């Protein structure tokens, strides 16, 4: 069972690393494809964990391997969060720029204060 989990974790970590590099602009992989591959790996690990739950004996190697995988997932989550935050900020700048370009200044706060 350990070997199956190790292989699945290795595949997932490889995808996570590629996704992080893509988000950082180091590579240009399609994010949708990476997400699909990541979801398949997570499904595989989920199935393996159900099989593992039926076993009476605990394997410390599996727990150690899953801890390493958890760190990789946390880093991926952090980078994804930064990417989403940056996307929101860029969207806000674009929306403000469009609003400013469409405005003729009639309803600005400066006009309201003047009376």
C-alpha positions in Angstrom: 0.0 0.0 0.0 2.9 2.4 0.8 4.2 2.1 -2.8 0.9 3.0 -4.3 0.5 6.1 -2.0 4.1 7.1 -2.6 3.6 7.0 -6.4 0.3 8.9 -6.2 1.8 11.5 -3.9 4.8 11.9 -6.2 2.6 12.5 -9.2 0.5 15.0 -7.3 3.6 16.9 -6.0 4.9 17.0 -9.6 1.7 18.6 -10.8 1.6 21.0 -7.9 5.2 22.1 -8.6 4.3 22.6 -12.3 1.2 24.6 -11.3 3.2 26.8 -9.0 5.8 27.4 -11.7 3.1 28.3 -14.2 1.4 30.8 -11.7 4.8 32.4 -11.1 5.4 32.7 -14.9 8.3 30.3 -15.1 6.4 27.9 -17.4 3.3 28.2 -19.6 1.3 25.1 -19.0 -2.5 25.3 -19.4 -3.9 25.8 -15.9 -7.2 24.0 -16.8 -5.2 20.9 -17.8 -3.2 21.1 -14.6 -6.4 21.4 -12.5 -7.8 18.3 -14.2 -4.7 16.3 -13.6 -4.5 17.5 -10.0 -8.2 16.4 -9.5 -7.4 13.0 -10.9 -4.5 12.6 -8.5 -6.6 13.7 -5.5 -9.3 11.2 -6.5 -6.7 8.5 -6.6 -5.4 9.4 -3.2 -8.9 9.5 -1.8 -9.6 6.0 -3.1 -6.3 4.8 -1.6 -7.1 6.4 1.7 -10.5 4.5 1.8 -8.6 1.2 1.2 -6.1 2.2 3.9 -8.8 2.9 6.4 -9.8 -0.7 6.2 -6.4 -1.9 7.4 -5.8 -2.5 11.1 -2.1 -1.7 11.1 -0.7 1.8 10.7 2.4 2.4 8.6 4.5 5.3 9.8 6.0 5.7 6.3 2.6 6.5 4.9 2.0 9.1 7.6 5.4 10.7 7.0 4.8 10.7 3.2 1.4 12.3 3.6 2.8 15.0 5.9 5.2 15.9 3.1 2.4 16.0 0.6 0.4 18.2 3.0 3.2 20.8 3.0 3.2 20.8 -0.8 -0.5 21.3 -0.9 -0.3 24.1 1.6 2.3 25.9 -0.5 0.1 25.4 -3.6 -2.8 26.8 -1.7 -0.8 29.8 -0.7 0.4 30.5 -4.2 -3.2 30.1 -5.6 -4.5 32.5 -3.0 -1.9 35.1 -4.1 -2.9 34.6 -7.7 -6.6 35.0 -6.9 -5.9 38.1 -4.9 -3.8 39.6 -7.7 -6.6 38.8 -10.2 -9.1 40.6 -8.0 -6.9 43.6 -7.7 -6.3 43.8 -11.4 -10.0 43.4 -12.0 -10.7 46.3 -9.7 -8.1 48.5 -11.5 -9.7 47.7 -14.9 -13.2 48.4 -13.6 -12.1 51.7 -12.1 -10.4 52.7 -15.3 -13.5 51.8 -17.4 -15.7 53.8 -15.0 -13.4 56.8 -15.2 -13.2 56.7 -18.9 -17.1 56.5 -19.2 -17.7 59.3 -16.8 -18.0 62.9 -18.0 -17.5 64.2 -14.4 -21.1 65.2 -14.0 -21.7 63.2 -10.9 -18.3 63.3 -9.1 -18.1 64.2 -5.5 -16.4 67.5 -6.3 -19.6 68.6 -8.2 -21.8 67.5 -5.3 -19.8 69.5 -2.8 -20.1 72.7 -4.9 -23.8 72.5 -4.8 
